């Protein structure tokens, strides 16, 4: 099943620290197999493995766990030591407080805080980090998912707020955090039910070692737990696409979920999405993953995704990403001896705004595609 793709806005954001320190980021992008031209279009996206490789490239280049985004360097191994210190706590609340205290020992480190107020717990970053608000967002995401990992259960967030104005890709945030979001707050943070702070930790050192081998990207990745209607619908669509280009209709999915089509539409609308947007997103993400893998001709990929002709696939792909399928073929993925793509016709990103919310496309049905 193709994993969700990641907006180019996050690629640009994670590169800012290295750029600030004078690091040439083009070789890093190529090392991650991300065509640099993709950064020129707001609708472009990359796969999860590409983003993970970029993290590793940046980590090697900066030797900083904050990737140059903070006001001070976080030396390699700091996060692992914090996790070791937290692992011996009696419950999650004590572990979070110990972790926040740990980072407070370092000059220039993040000013993290855990508060209990008004029937909810709030984890936040007291200042929105002078250098880059993207780092503050990443810290909240990582801490939320680390906490969920420590107790072996997903902790639902009630809300998330950010100490900066809404960015162009603001519609991505509800998907990323899995809750209602608000911008222009006093600080960046998230709220959840305080009963989770009493949960015992269920991980041991062996489990921690395994998790750390995949961190931090494993913690940054948005896992689907099937706890929302949109996640359930997306999972059905993604699984169906693996075996057939014909995707189940909304009515068929509603029957699988034992609800009426009208109820399914209403519940998806309550989660700020729709069946069509989810269908577009599944096909878009599968298309990008297939193009990056580079193992099948574009015409065969188009047919596998349910398009009756590859010209319809090209039109839909440009609507989804702002550029053509060929722009996602990197130099390292072309067959030996193959001529380079014509950058004037195949790899030039066009202008445009961000994609729709929740990881979905910018709307509209896929032209000439089969349902």
Secondary structure, 3 states (H helix, E strand, C coil): CCCCCEEHHHHHHHHHHHHHCCCCCHHHHHHCCCCHHHHHCCCCEECHHHHHHHHHHHHHHHCCCCCCCCCCCCCCCHHHHHHHHHHCCCCHHHHHHHHHHHHHCCCCCCCEEEEEECCEEEEEECCCCCCCHHHHHHHHHHHHHHHHHHHCCCCCEEEEEECCCCCCCHHHHHHHHCCEEEECCCCEEEEECHHHHHCCCCCCHHHHHHHHHHCCHHHHCCCCCCCCHHHHHHHHHHHHHHHCCCCCCHHHHHHHCCCCHHHHHHHHHHCCCCHHHHHHHHHHHHHHHHHHHCCCCHHHHHHHCCECCHHHHHHHHHHHHCCCHHHHCCHHHCCCCCCCCCCCCCCCCCCCCCCCHHHCCCCCCCCCECC
